[in-house]
Amino acid sequence: MTAHRSPIRRAAAVVAAATAAVVLAACGGGNDGPAGHDDHEKTSSPTAPASAGQGQRNAADIAFAKGMIPHHRQAVEMAAMAETRSRSAEVKRLAAEIKKAQGPEIKTLSGWLTAWGEEVPEGNESGEHAGHSMSGMMTSKDMDNLEKSSGRAFDTAFLELMIKHHEGAVEMARTERSGGAYRPAKDMAGDIVTSQSAEITRMKKLLGEN
């Protein structure tokens, strides 16, 4: 009985081994075939566009940075006058907040231009010269008159001029939001629209109380 069954058992073992080999080959082919390659591409592809998108910039981004730097510089200069010329504690507080917010933004904007191989506007590029190309900029005469005033007269002039100045910045920021490509610049523009719009409302209220 044993002698007759051994060949049968050996044959069954061979068939089982062959079947197992076919199954393993089929499984291995699924991992290395087109489907496995597609899965890899689906996993890795989203990261490249995300990093590239932040690095892109266009003419609108460059114009925004070059325009907002002198615009911010003038706002900081106006705010600095309030420290010694303003009579209102609220105006002084607002001026300090403007300096605190816009000073670091000037550095950020300058860093972008440098990284892009673009020229950073000169420190004296403000007032009447810059006013020809940027909305809300004060003329040299406006700045001189503000500097010569003090007390309540200063507070009134400061609020009136800064409202106009902020409205210009909001306009520039909205242009960047709609036409820019560099995500950090568009984000900054969105922050400017939000914060300076709120400050415009605040200044109008202070102007009414002044």
C-alpha positions in Angstrom: 0.0 0.0 0.0 2.8 2.4 1.0 4.8 1.8 -2.2 1.8 2.5 -4.4 0.8 5.8 -2.5 4.3 7.4 -2.5 4.3 8.4 -6.3 0.8 9.8 -5.8 1.9 11.9 -2.9 4.9 13.1 -4.7 2.8 14.1 -7.7 0.4 16.0 -5.5 3.3 17.9 -3.8 4.6 18.9 -7.3 1.2 20.2 -8.3 0.8 22.2 -5.0 4.3 23.7 -5.4 3.6 24.8 -9.0 0.3 26.3 -8.0 1.9 28.3 -5.2 4.6 29.6 -7.5 2.0 30.8 -10.0 0.1 32.6 -7.2 3.3 34.3 -5.8 4.3 35.4 -9.3 0.9 37.0 -9.8 1.1 38.9 -6.5 4.6 40.1 -7.2 3.6 41.3 -10.7 0.8 43.4 -9.2 3.3 45.4 -7.0 5.8 46.1 -9.8 3.3 46.7 -12.6 1.6 49.9 -13.9 -0.8 50.0 -11.0 1.9 50.1 -8.4 3.7 52.9 -10.4 0.5 54.9 -10.6 0.0 54.7 -6.9 3.5 56.0 -6.3 2.9 58.9 -8.6 -0.3 59.8 -6.9 1.4 59.8 -3.6 4.4 62.0 -4.6 2.9 64.4 -7.1 0.9 66.8 -4.8 4.0 67.9 -2.9 5.9 69.3 -5.9 3.3 71.8 -7.1 2.7 73.0 -3.5 6.3 74.0 -3.0 6.7 75.4 -6.5 3.5 77.5 -6.1 4.9 79.5 -3.2 8.1 80.3 -5.1 6.4 81.7 -8.1 6.1 85.5 -8.5 4.9 87.7 -11.3 5.0 91.4 -12.2 2.1 92.2 -9.8 4.0 90.7 -6.9 7.1 92.8 -7.7 5.1 96.0 -8.2 3.3 95.3 -4.8 6.6 94.9 -2.9 8.3 97.9 -4.6 5.2 100.1 -4.0 4.4 99.1 -0.5 7.9 99.6 0.9 7.9 103.4 0.4 4.2 103.5 1.3 4.9 101.8 4.6 8.0 104.0 5.2 5.9 107.1 5.0 3.2 105.7 7.3 6.0 104.9 9.9 7.4 108.4 9.5 4.0 110.0 10.1 3.4 107.7 13.1 6.8 108.7 14.6 5.6 112.3 14.6 2.7 111.4 16.9 5.1 110.5 19.7 5.9 114.2 20.4 3.2 116.2 18.6 -0.1 114.4 19.4 -2.3 115.4 22.4 -4.5 112.4 22.2 -3.6 109.2 24.0 -5.7 107.2 21.4 -3.8 108.8 18.5 -0.5 108.0 20.1 -1.6 104.4 20.7 -2.7 104.0 17.1 0.5 105.5 15.8 2.5 103.0 17.8 0.5 100.1 16.5 1.1 101.3 12.9 4.8 101.4 13.4 4.9 98.0 15.1 2.9 96.4 12.2 4.5 98.1 9.2 8.1 98.1 10.2 8.5 94.3 10.0 6.5 94.2 6.8 9.1 96.6 5.2 11.8 94.1 6.1 9.9 91.2 4.7 9.1 93.0 1.4 12.7 94.1 1.1 13.8 90.5 1.6 11.5 89.2 -1.2 12.9 91.8 -3.6 16.5 90.9 -2.8 15.7 87.2 -3.2 14.1 87.8 -6.6 17.1 89.8 -7.8 15.1 93.1 -7.8 16.2 96.5 -6.5 14.8 97.6 -3.1 13.5 101.2 -3.3 15.8 103.8 -1.8 15.0 105.1 1.6 14.3 108.6 0.3 11.8 107.4 -2.3 8.7 108.8 -0.7 6.7 112.0 -0.5 5.9 113.8 -3.7 8.0 111.6 -6.0 6.4 108.4 -4.9 3.0 110.0 -4.7 2.8 110.1 -8.5 2.7 106.3 -8.7 1.1 105.2 -5.4 -2.4 105.8 -4.1 -2.7 107.6 -0.8 0.9 108.9 -0.6 1.4 112.3 1.0 3.2 115.1 -0.8 6.3 116.8 0.7 4.0 119.8 1.5 1.6 117.5 3.4 4.5 116.0 5.4 5.9 119.5 6.2 2.6 120.8 7.4 2.0 117.8 9.6 5.5 118.1 11.1 4.9 121.8 11.9 1.6 121.1 13.7 1.0 120.0 17.3 -1.7 119.2 19.8 -5.3 119.0 18.5 -4.3 120.4 15.1 -1.8 117.6 14.7 -4.3 114.9 15.7 -6.9 116.2 13.2 -4.3 116.4 10.3 -2.8 113.0 11.2 -6.1 111.2 11.2 -7.3 112.8 8.0 -4.0 112.1 6.2 -3.6 108.6 7.6 -7.1 107.6 6.5 -6.3 108.7 3.0 -2.9 106.8 3.3 -4.6 103.6 4.5 -7.2 103.8 1.8 -4.3 103.8 -0.8 -2.7 100.8 0.9 -5.9 98.9 0.9 -6.3 99.6 -2.8 -2.8 98.4 -3.6 -3.3 95.3 -1.5 -6.5 94.4 -3.3 -4.7 94.7 -6.6 -2.1 92.2 -5.3 -4.8 89.9 -4.0 -6.4 89.8 -7.5 -3.3 89.8 -9.7 -0.4 88.4 -7.7 1.0 84.9 -7.8 3.3 84.7 -4.8 1.3 83.2 -2.0 3.1 85.0 0.9 2.6 88.3 -0.8 -1.1 87.6 -1.4 -1.4 86.6 2.3 0.3 89.8 3.4 -2.0 91.8 1.1 -5.0 90.1 2.7 -3.7 91.1 6.2 -3.3 94.7 5.1 -6.8 94.9 3.7 -8.2 93.5 7.0 -6.1 95.4 9.5 -6.0 98.8 7.7 -9.7 98.7 6.9 -10.4 98.3 10.6 -8.0 101.1 11.4 -9.7 103.4 8.9 -13.0 102.8 10.8 -11.2 103.5 14.1 -9.7 106.7 12.8 -12.9 108.0 11.5 -14.4 107.5 14.9 -11.5 109.3 16.6 -11.8 112.1 14.0 -15.5 112.5 14.9 -14.6 112.7 18.6 -11.6 115.0 18.1 
